[in-house]
Amino acid sequence: MSLSELLKDMRQLEAELGRFEIKFGVKSQDFHAAMMRGDLEEFDALDEYRMEFIEWLALYETWLSLNEKYRQLIARQPVALQIKVNLEPAYA
């Protein structure tokens, strides 16, 4: 997967995460931390929220995974080189 494809996928996930953030009024990072601590157990009995929370959690964990892949790729390829690759037609 190229960095450009990875960034595109991350942006799509961020748009979906934004939907949940606006609805519930917290950033995905904070929601994830609360879930990991078990702070949201009171919502488990509420089917409408449980399914949304599962989806939100899965989306955020997917984003975290892609972000880690991005970090690994960018560490191996200097930022300036990545920018030049993406602007190649302009440099030609």
ABEGO torsion letter per residue (X at the ends): XBAAAAAAAAAAAAAAAAAAAAAAGBBAAAAAAAAAAGAAAAAAABAAAAAAAAAAAAAAAAAAAAAAAAAAAAAABBAAAAAAAAAAAAAX
